[in-house]
Amino acid sequence: MRKAFFAAGLAVVQLCLATPASAGLKADLANCASGKGKVSARACTRVIKSGRLKSSHRYIAYYNRGWAYRNSGALEAALKDFNRSLKYNSKFADTFYSRSVVHYEQADSEASLKDLETYVKLKGGTWKAYYKRALMLRRLGKVDVALADLETAQELKASNGIRFLKALLLSDRDQNDSALEVIGRDIGKDCQTAGECYSRSVVLMRKQLFVEALADLDRAIEKRKVYAAAYTMKGIVLEKMGRRTAAIEAYEKSISLNVGSAEELLAQKDAREYLATLQVKDKIPEVKPVVTSEVDLACRRFVPTSNSTISVPCK
């Protein structure tokens, strides 16, 4: 099995041709699986149009191109390709998870939740399936359901990752002291793993302990060099400390990383949104938003890094 750059934890089989490939087509096969935006999308298109792809592998070509489109910001094109992928293989669970990510980004929470339900069923109710669904449920603002998924995951397998995500969810409910208890380390002591450091930093930030939160984020980054979520959170903390230039640098660092999971890609998207807001803040007079209808209220997306919602385009 081969794992694509964009989706650590999402198993991707290597594309195979019906006949031997030329050097150019071999390069396209590799680029198609890399998920690197428009370049990968074009490579996937050439592979699909070559007519030499095994019919049993067409679903993965569309799956890979779907992620390539998603990573270039073309969400509608990504959604169409994930739909095509499912026509060729309706049992490939990771396509449902991937499509749920795109639905989330399009503020279609109902469709995202439906795909997550199918994903867990197809995965046979494994602990990792419940854990990964909890990650997306958190982004969808479904804290109680996510906590229930983590309880199920914990019953299936003990994992520190489950514990640290549970702490974040409790913090989302403003239960920061309980979150620290779940993490299980006194804030006067150094955190030991990247996940622990990150989770504790979020809780400390929400308790207005910015210096301590920043120290934990630096430890998280030291322990895991490629950690987009930590850099995004560092930017948030630096903003709250009034360190605008340093915050911009942190957001830019997050965006620059070659990350490998849906959650990290979404953390980069958060960084882009925060960066864009920060860069224009001094140029545009602040205007209090006016809600004109109930529809306006629905066009919002939960950003778990800051435990807040932001406006998004309505469908």
Secondary structure, 3 states (H helix, E strand, C coil): CEECCCCCCCEECCCCECCCCCHHHHHHHHHHCCCCHHHHHHHHHHHHHCCCECHHHHHHHHHHHHHHHHHCCCHHHHHHHHHHHHHHCCCCHHHHHHHHHHHHHCCCHHHHHHHHHHHHHHCCCCHHHHHHHHHHHHHCCCHHHHHHHHHHHHHHCCCHHHHHHHHHHHHHCCCHHHHHHHHCCCCCCCCCCHHHHHHHHHHHHHCCCHHHHHHHHHHHHHHCCCCHHHHHHHHHHHHHCCCHHHHHHHHHHHHHCCCCCHHHHHHHHHHHHHHHHHHHCCCCCCCCCCCCCHHHHHCEEEECCCCEEEECCCC
